[in-house]
Amino acid sequence: MIRTLALLLGAAAVVATVDLAHKALAISEQGGAVPAHDRSAHYVAGLAAVTLAWTGAIALVRSPGIALTGGLVLGGAIGNLASFALWPSLPGVPDPIIRGGIAFNLADVSAVLGLALHVPAILVFAVRNRDRLFEPM
């Protein structure tokens, strides 16, 4: 379980660091004039609670594939949560990337990519461990 947790948290740390560095660079280059997506306090608290539960559940599964893809999602969540603390003067999460009229950030990209890769990782894990489904607890 320690190796799984290390992989999960390591991937999350890389994603969050890159995301926050990108946001900081964009904010400094644009003088704080970065679009921001406002979030309520309830949203922030809920995301923090789900993030903790997500981390615990993935650590218990003990799958490197699930840990790595979960780390992408976790890192995105941490990056967006940390944005509230790092830039309280902004009205929400900084979204320095604008494409096709949609503003987003690297944490969002990582979370979506992580979720897209997470489903196949779960399916592979389930197929490889299908014999454990009917073991008595």
MARGULO-845447 format. One line per 10 residues: number of its first residue (from 1); their letters; for each residue x, y, z of N, C-alpha, C, O. Coordinates in pm, whole numbers, m for minus. Layout:
% MARGULO-845447
NUM	a	X,Y,Z,X,Y,Z,X,Y,Z,X,Y,Z ~ ...
This chain:
% MARGULO-845447
1	mirtlalllg	83,m119,0,0,0,0,88,126,0,48,228,m56 ~ 203,120,61,292,236,66,339,274,m75,344,393,m108 ~ 372,175,m157,417,204,m293,305,268,m376,329,360,m453 ~ 184,217,m359,69,274,m430,45,418,m389,23,505,m473 ~ 50,442,m260,30,578,m209,140,671,m257,114,787,m290 ~ 264,621,m261,375,703,m310,358,739,m457,385,852,m497 ~ 313,643,m538,289,670,m680,175,770,m698,185,862,m779 ~ 68,750,m625,m47,840,m631,m8,982,m593,m36,1077,m667 ~ 58,997,m479,95,1130,m431,206,1192,m514,210,1314,m532 ~ 297,1109,m566,404,1161,m653,347,1219,m781,385,1329,m822
11	aaavvatvdl	257,1144,m845,193,1194,m968,114,1321,m939,119,1417,m1016 ~ 41,1320,m828,m38,1438,m791,51,1559,m766,18,1670,m807 ~ 164,1539,m700,256,1649,m671,311,1711,m799,322,1833,m809 ~ 347,1627,m895,399,1677,m1023,292,1760,m1094,319,1872,m1139 ~ 172,1706,m1103,63,1776,m1172,32,1909,m1103,22,2012,m1169 ~ 17,1907,m971,m17,2029,m898,94,2134,m913,65,2253,m929 ~ 218,2091,m906,331,2184,m918,334,2250,m1056,350,2372,m1066 ~ 319,2170,m1160,320,2225,m1296,202,2319,m1316,216,2427,m1374 ~ 85,2279,m1268,m35,2364,m1281,m17,2497,m1209,m43,2602,m1267 ~ 28,2492,m1085,43,2617,m1007,152,2706,m1064,140,2828,m1062
21	ahkalaiseq	259,2646,m1116,364,2725,m1179,311,2793,m1305,342,2910,m1331 ~ 231,2722,m1383,173,2780,m1504,78,2895,m1470,79,2999,m1535 ~ m4,2875,m1367,m96,2982,m1325,m18,3104,m1276,m52,3217,m1311 ~ 86,3082,m1196,166,3194,m1143,232,3271,m1257,233,3394,m1256 ~ 285,3200,m1355,348,3265,m1469,246,3347,m1548,272,3461,m1586 ~ 130,3289,m1572,26,3360,m1649,m22,3484,m1573,m42,3590,m1633 ~ m40,3470,m1443,m86,3585,m1362,18,3696,m1362,m16,3814,m1373 ~ 146,3660,m1350,250,3763,m1348,266,3828,m1485,290,3948,m1493 ~ 255,3751,m1591,269,3807,m1726,152,3897,m1762,169,3996,m1834 ~ 34,3864,m1714,m86,3940,m1751,m128,4038,m1643,m237,4096,m1651
31	ggavpahdrs	m45,4058,m1544,m74,4155,m1439,m201,4123,m1362,m272,4214,m1318 ~ m229,3995,m1345,m347,3953,m1269,m475,3953,m1350,m581,3920,m1297 ~ m467,3989,m1477,m587,3993,m1562,m612,3858,m1627,m621,3848,m1750 ~ m623,3755,m1546,m648,3619,m1594,m793,3584,m1563,m841,3610,m1453 ~ m864,3526,m1660,m1001,3484,m1629,m1002,3387,m1511,m910,3306,m1495 ~ m1103,3396,m1428,m1113,3309,m1311,m1253,3251,m1303,m1352,3317,m1333 ~ m1258,3126,m1262,m1386,3056,m1246,m1421,3057,m1098,m1356,2991,m1017 ~ m1525,3131,m1065,m1566,3146,m926,m1622,3015,m871,m1695,2944,m941 ~ m1588,2984,m748,m1637,2864,m680,m1686,2904,m542,m1626,2990,m477 ~ m1793,2841,m497,m1847,2870,m364,m1766,2799,m257,m1691,2706,m287
41	ahyvaglaav	m1780,2842,m134,m1712,2777,m21,m1760,2634,m6,m1682,2547,32 ~ m1886,2608,m35,m1939,2472,m28,m1869,2382,m131,m1838,2266,m102 ~ m1847,2436,m249,m1778,2360,m352,m1636,2325,m308,m1593,2211,m322 ~ m1566,2421,m254,m1429,2398,m209,m1425,2293,m99,m1342,2202,m103 ~ m1513,2305,m1,m1517,2208,109,m1553,2068,57,m1494,1969,99 ~ m1650,2062,m33,m1690,1933,m90,m1579,1869,m170,m1556,1748,m160 ~ m1509,1949,m250,m1398,1897,m330,m1286,1848,m240,m1224,1745,m269 ~ m1259,1918,m133,m1155,1874,m39,m1192,1741,25,m1107,1653,39 ~ m1318,1725,64,m1363,1600,126,m1357,1484,27,m1310,1375,62 ~ m1403,1507,m94,m1398,1402,m196,m1254,1366,m229,m1222,1249,m252
51	tlawtgaial	m1166,1466,m232,m1025,1441,m261,m963,1350,m156,m887,1259,m190 ~ m993,1373,m31,m941,1286,76,m995,1144,64,m919,1048,77 ~ m1123,1131,38,m1183,998,23,m1124,926,m99,m1095,807,m92 ~ m1107,997,m209,m1050,944,m332,m909,890,m304,m876,779,m347 ~ m830,966,m234,m693,924,m202,m692,795,m121,m617,703,m152 ~ m774,789,m19,m781,670,65,m826,548,m11,m770,440,6 ~ m928,563,m94,m981,449,m170,m877,395,m268,m861,274,m281 ~ m807,483,m335,m706,438,m432,m591,369,m360,m540,268,m409 ~ m550,420,m247,m440,357,m172,m478,215,m129,m393,126,m129 ~ m602,194,m93,m648,62,m49,m653,m40,m162,m640,m160,m137
61	vrspgialtg	m672,5,m285,m682,m87,m399,m548,m150,m432,m542,m264,m477 ~ m440,m76,m411,m303,m125,m434,m276,m160,m580,m218,m265,m610 ~ m317,m74,m669,m293,m93,m812,m210,24,m864,m253,139,m854 ~ m91,m4,m921,m10,106,m976,m81,182,m1088,m69,305,m1094 ~ m152,113,m1175,m222,181,m1285,m331,274,m1234,m345,386,m1282 ~ m408,225,m1137,m513,308,m1079,m451,424,m1002,m505,535,m1003 ~ m340,399,m935,m273,505,m858,m221,615,m951,m234,734,m921 ~ m161,576,m1062,m106,676,m1154,m216,762,m1217,m206,884,m1219 ~ m321,697,m1268,m428,775,m1329,m506,854,m1224,m551,966,m1250 ~ m521,797,m1105,m584,870,m995,m500,989,m952,m554,1090,m909
71	glvlggaign	m369,976,m963,m279,1087,m930,m298,1206,m1022,m282,1320,m980 ~ m332,1179,m1149,m359,1289,m1242,m483,1367,m1198,m485,1490,m1201 ~ m586,1293,m1157,m709,1357,m1110,m683,1429,m978,m724,1544,m960 ~ m616,1362,m887,m586,1420,m756,m500,1546,m769,m525,1645,m702 ~ m401,1542,m855,m316,1659,m877,m394,1777,m932,m369,1891,m894 ~ m489,1749,m1020,m575,1856,m1071,m660,1917,m961,m676,2039,m954 ~ m714,1832,m876,m796,1881,m765,m712,1965,m669,m755,2071,m623 ~ m592,1916,m638,m503,1990,m547,m463,2124,m609,m461,2226,m540 ~ m432,2124,m737,m394,2248,m805,m505,2352,m799,m479,2470,m774 ~ m628,2309,m822,m739,2404,m818,m772,2446,m675,m805,2562,m651
81	lasfalwpsl	m763,2354,m580,m788,2391,m440,m681,2487,m389,m713,2584,m319 ~ m556,2462,m422,m447,2547,m376,m457,2688,m436,m408,2784,m377 ~ m520,2699,m551,m534,2830,m616,m612,2929,m531,m585,3049,m533 ~ m709,2878,m456,m786,2967,m368,m697,3029,m261,m711,3147,m229 ~ m607,2951,m207,m519,3000,m101,m408,3089,m158,m371,3188,m96 ~ m357,3055,m275,m244,3129,m331,m283,3262,m394,m204,3357,m394 ~ m405,3271,m447,m449,3394,m512,m586,3437,m459,m684,3433,m532 ~ m592,3478,m332,m722,3516,m275,m780,3643,m337,m900,3668,m325 ~ m697,3722,m404,m748,3845,m466,m826,3816,m594,m901,3902,m641 ~ m809,3699,m651,m885,3663,m770,m1023,3611,m728,m1038,3557,m619
91	pgvpdpiirg	m1121,3628,m814,m1257,3585,m777,m1280,3434,m792,m1395,3391,m792 ~ m1177,3357,m805,m1192,3212,m819,m1064,3148,m868,m955,3201,m848 ~ m1078,3033,m932,m963,2959,m985,m917,3022,m1115,m997,3040,m1207 ~ m788,3057,m1125,m737,3116,m1249,m744,3016,m1365,m706,2900,m1350 ~ m793,3062,m1478,m802,2981,m1599,m727,3051,m1712,m789,3119,m1794 ~ m594,3036,m1717,m515,3112,m1813,m518,3060,m1957,m468,3128,m2046 ~ m575,2943,m1981,m580,2889,m2117,m720,2915,m2173,m820,2879,m2111 ~ m724,2979,m2290,m853,3008,m2353,m849,2952,m2495,m765,2991,m2576 ~ m940,2860,m2524,m951,2801,m2657,m1099,2790,m2693,m1179,2735,m2618 ~ m1132,2844,m2807,m1271,2836,m2853,m1370,2900,m2758,m1484,2854,m2747
101	giafnladvs	m1329,3004,m2689,m1418,3073,m2597,m1434,3005,m2463,m1515,3048,m2381 ~ m1357,2900,m2438,m1363,2828,m2311,m1232,2851,m2236,m1124,2830,m2291 ~ m1243,2894,m2111,m1125,2917,m2027,m1107,2797,m1934,m1203,2749,m1875 ~ m982,2751,m1922,m951,2638,m1835,m806,2646,m1794,m736,2740,m1832 ~ m760,2549,m1717,m621,2549,m1673,m565,2408,m1683,m637,2314,m1718 ~ m436,2392,m1655,m373,2261,m1667,m429,2160,m1567,m429,2040,m1594 ~ m475,2206,m1452,m537,2115,m1354,m663,2054,m1412,m690,1936,m1393 ~ m741,2134,m1483,m862,2083,m1547,m827,1978,m1653,m890,1873,m1660 ~ m726,2008,m1734,m683,1914,m1838,m636,1783,m1774,m672,1675,m1821 ~ m559,1793,m1669,m509,1674,m1601,m622,1591,m1541,m621,1469,m1550
111	avlglalhvp	m719,1657,m1481,m831,1585,m1420,m913,1511,m1525,m951,1396,m1505 ~ m940,1576,m1637,m1017,1511,m1744,m938,1396,m1805,m993,1288,m1827 ~ m810,1419,m1832,m725,1313,m1886,m716,1196,m1787,m725,1080,m1826 ~ m696,1228,m1660,m687,1125,m1558,m814,1041,m1550,m806,918,m1540 ~ m930,1105,m1555,m1057,1032,m1552,m1073,944,m1676,m1120,831,m1666 ~ m1034,997,m1792,m1044,919,m1916,m954,796,m1911,m991,691,m1964 ~ m838,806,m1849,m745,693,m1838,m778,605,m1718,m737,489,m1713 ~ m849,659,m1622,m881,586,m1499,m976,469,m1525,m960,362,m1467 ~ m1073,490,m1611,m1170,383,m1641,m1100,261,m1701,m1124,150,m1653 ~ m1016,276,m1804,m946,156,m1854,m855,91,m1748,m843,m31,m1744
121	ailvfavrnr	m792,173,m1664,m706,117,m1559,m788,34,m1461,m743,m71,m1416 ~ m907,81,m1428,m996,5,m1339,m1040,m124,m1405,m1045,m229,m1340 ~ m1074,m118,m1534,m1117,m239,m1605,m1005,m343,m1613,m1030,m462,m1594 ~ m883,m299,m1641,m769,m391,m1644,m748,m453,m1507,m726,m574,m1496 ~ m756,m373,m1404,m741,m425,m1268,m850,m527,m1236,m822,m631,m1176 ~ m973,m497,m1275,m1085,m588,m1248,m1068,m721,m1320,m1094,m827,m1263 ~ m1025,m717,m1445,m1005,m841,m1521,m892,m923,m1460,m904,m1045,m1445 ~ m784,m858,m1424,m670,m930,m1366,m700,m988,m1228,m637,m1084,m1186 ~ m796,m930,m1159,m827,m973,m1022,m968,m1030,m1008,m1024,m1030,m898 ~ m1026,m1076,m1118,m1165,m1123,m1113,m1183,m1245,m1022,m1293,m1266,m970
131	drlfepm	m1079,m1324,m1003,m1089,m1440,m914,m1109,m1400,m768,m1159,m1479,m688 ~ m1071,m1279,m733,m1085,m1231,m594,m1227,m1184,m562,m1260,m1160,m446 ~ m1312,m1172,m665,m1447,m1121,m644,m1530,m1211,m553,m1614,m1164,m476 ~ m1506,m1340,m561,m1592,m1434,m488,m1523,m1495,m367,m1572,m1593,m311 ~ m1410,m1439,m326,m1343,m1485,m204,m1421,m1441,m82,m1473,m1330,m79 ~ m1429,m1527,19,m1496,m1484,143,m1410,m1379,214,m1287,m1382,207 ~ m1478,m1287,281,m1405,m1180,350,m1363,m1222,486,m1301,m1144,558
